[in-house]
Amino acid sequence: MPNNQDFSELKNIKTIKISPLGWTNPITIEYGIGYPEYHEGPFYYWRIEGTEHTFIIPVSRLDFLSSGDYGIHFTEALRCFKADYLEWKKENFSAPWMREYERQFSKFIQD
């Protein structure tokens, strides 16, 4: 289900351009650090510019997975997300939460 984060609550917001396969490219990723109440430590909140859905990952995990090149992680995460999105499309976005993803991402994902 879509998760929305108010980016005005985040610290150190940055952007990066990436070009994942099967997406309208380039895509600008916005990301910043936040501290959720239910977890210890800082998390990165990130989204595609122009959408509200926010992905979340612990800062230490992102550093480990990407070796400091965050574009690698964002590209891989969007590859996996696209596969899920195309499955939901086969189901004609049957659930309300699927239709919310369709609304936000249809202009970015290519079949």
C-alpha positions as a Markdown table, in Angstrom:
| # | Residue | x | y | z |
|---|---|---|---|---|
| 1 | Met | 0.0 | 0.0 | 0.0 |
| 2 | Pro | 1.3 | 3.5 | -0.7 |
| 3 | Asn | 3.2 | 5.1 | 2.1 |
| 4 | Asn | 3.4 | 8.9 | 2.1 |
| 5 | Gln | 6.0 | 10.9 | 4.1 |
| 6 | Asp | 6.0 | 14.6 | 4.6 |
| 7 | Phe | 9.4 | 15.5 | 3.2 |
| 8 | Ser | 9.4 | 18.8 | 5.1 |
| 9 | Glu | 10.0 | 16.7 | 8.3 |
| 10 | Leu | 13.2 | 15.2 | 6.8 |
| 11 | Lys | 16.8 | 16.3 | 7.1 |
| 12 | Asn | 19.4 | 16.8 | 4.4 |
| 13 | Ile | 17.2 | 16.2 | 1.4 |
| 14 | Lys | 19.1 | 15.4 | -1.8 |
| 15 | Thr | 18.3 | 14.4 | -5.3 |
| 16 | Ile | 19.9 | 12.0 | -7.8 |
| 17 | Lys | 19.1 | 11.1 | -11.4 |
| 18 | Ile | 18.9 | 7.5 | -12.4 |
| 19 | Ser | 17.9 | 5.6 | -15.6 |
| 20 | Pro | 16.3 | 2.3 | -14.6 |
| 21 | Leu | 15.5 | -0.1 | -17.5 |
| 22 | Gly | 11.8 | 0.1 | -18.5 |
| 23 | Trp | 11.2 | 3.5 | -16.9 |
| 24 | Thr | 10.8 | 6.9 | -18.5 |
| 25 | Asn | 14.3 | 8.2 | -18.1 |
| 26 | Pro | 15.9 | 9.9 | -16.4 |
| 27 | Ile | 14.1 | 9.7 | -13.1 |
| 28 | Thr | 14.9 | 12.1 | -10.3 |
| 29 | Ile | 14.9 | 10.5 | -6.8 |
| 30 | Glu | 14.4 | 12.7 | -3.8 |
| 31 | Tyr | 15.8 | 11.3 | -0.5 |
| 32 | Gly | 16.3 | 12.5 | 3.0 |
| 33 | Ile | 17.0 | 11.3 | 6.6 |
| 34 | Gly | 14.2 | 10.7 | 9.1 |
| 35 | Tyr | 13.8 | 9.1 | 12.5 |
| 36 | Pro | 10.6 | 7.0 | 12.7 |
| 37 | Glu | 9.1 | 6.6 | 16.2 |
| 38 | Tyr | 8.9 | 2.9 | 16.0 |
| 39 | His | 12.6 | 2.2 | 15.1 |
| 40 | Glu | 16.0 | 3.1 | 16.4 |
| 41 | Gly | 18.5 | 4.9 | 14.1 |
| 42 | Pro | 18.1 | 7.0 | 11.0 |
| 43 | Phe | 16.3 | 5.9 | 7.9 |
| 44 | Tyr | 16.4 | 7.2 | 4.4 |
| 45 | Tyr | 13.0 | 8.1 | 2.9 |
| 46 | Trp | 13.0 | 8.3 | -0.8 |
| 47 | Arg | 10.5 | 8.8 | -3.7 |
| 48 | Ile | 10.4 | 9.5 | -7.4 |
| 49 | Glu | 10.0 | 13.3 | -7.9 |
| 50 | Gly | 6.4 | 14.0 | -8.7 |
| 51 | Thr | 5.0 | 11.1 | -6.7 |
| 52 | Glu | 3.8 | 10.8 | -3.1 |
| 53 | His | 4.7 | 7.1 | -2.4 |
| 54 | Thr | 7.7 | 6.9 | -0.1 |
| 55 | Phe | 10.1 | 4.0 | 0.1 |
| 56 | Ile | 12.0 | 3.5 | 3.4 |
| 57 | Ile | 15.3 | 1.9 | 4.2 |
| 58 | Pro | 17.7 | 2.1 | 7.2 |
| 59 | Val | 20.7 | 4.3 | 6.5 |
| 60 | Ser | 23.1 | 1.6 | 7.5 |
| 61 | Arg | 21.4 | -1.0 | 5.2 |
| 62 | Leu | 21.4 | 1.4 | 2.2 |
| 63 | Asp | 25.1 | 2.1 | 2.8 |
| 64 | Phe | 25.8 | -1.7 | 3.0 |
| 65 | Leu | 23.8 | -2.6 | -0.1 |
| 66 | Ser | 25.0 | 0.3 | -2.3 |
| 67 | Ser | 28.6 | 0.7 | -1.1 |
| 68 | Gly | 27.8 | 4.4 | -1.0 |
| 69 | Asp | 26.4 | 4.6 | -4.6 |
| 70 | Tyr | 22.8 | 5.1 | -3.7 |
| 71 | Gly | 21.8 | 5.0 | -7.4 |
| 72 | Ile | 22.5 | 1.3 | -7.4 |
| 73 | His | 20.0 | 0.6 | -4.7 |
| 74 | Phe | 17.3 | 3.0 | -6.1 |
| 75 | Thr | 17.7 | 1.3 | -9.6 |
| 76 | Glu | 17.4 | -2.2 | -8.2 |
| 77 | Ala | 14.4 | -1.3 | -5.9 |
| 78 | Leu | 12.6 | 0.2 | -8.9 |
| 79 | Arg | 13.3 | -2.9 | -11.0 |
| 80 | Cys | 11.6 | -5.0 | -8.4 |
| 81 | Phe | 8.8 | -2.5 | -7.9 |
| 82 | Lys | 8.2 | -2.5 | -11.7 |
| 83 | Ala | 7.7 | -6.3 | -11.7 |
| 84 | Asp | 5.1 | -6.0 | -8.9 |
| 85 | Tyr | 3.4 | -3.1 | -10.7 |
| 86 | Leu | 3.1 | -5.1 | -14.0 |
| 87 | Glu | 1.5 | -8.0 | -12.0 |
| 88 | Trp | -1.0 | -5.6 | -10.6 |
| 89 | Lys | -1.7 | -4.3 | -14.1 |
| 90 | Lys | -2.5 | -7.9 | -15.2 |
| 91 | Glu | -5.1 | -7.9 | -12.5 |
| 92 | Asn | -6.5 | -4.6 | -13.8 |
| 93 | Phe | -5.4 | -2.9 | -10.6 |
| 94 | Ser | -8.3 | -4.6 | -8.8 |
| 95 | Ala | -7.7 | -3.2 | -5.3 |
| 96 | Pro | -8.0 | 0.5 | -4.4 |
| 97 | Trp | -4.4 | 0.6 | -3.2 |
| 98 | Met | -3.3 | -0.8 | -6.6 |
| 99 | Arg | -5.2 | 1.9 | -8.4 |
| 100 | Glu | -3.3 | 4.5 | -6.2 |
| 101 | Tyr | 0.0 | 3.1 | -7.4 |
| 102 | Glu | -1.3 | 3.2 | -11.0 |
| 103 | Arg | -2.2 | 6.8 | -10.6 |
| 104 | Gln | 1.2 | 7.7 | -9.3 |
| 105 | Phe | 3.4 | 5.6 | -11.5 |
| 106 | Ser | 1.7 | 5.0 | -14.8 |
| 107 | Lys | 3.5 | 7.9 | -16.5 |
| 108 | Phe | 6.9 | 6.5 | -15.4 |
| 109 | Ile | 6.7 | 2.7 | -16.1 |
| 110 | Gln | 6.9 | 1.4 | -19.6 |
| 111 | Asp | 5.6 | -2.1 | -20.5 |
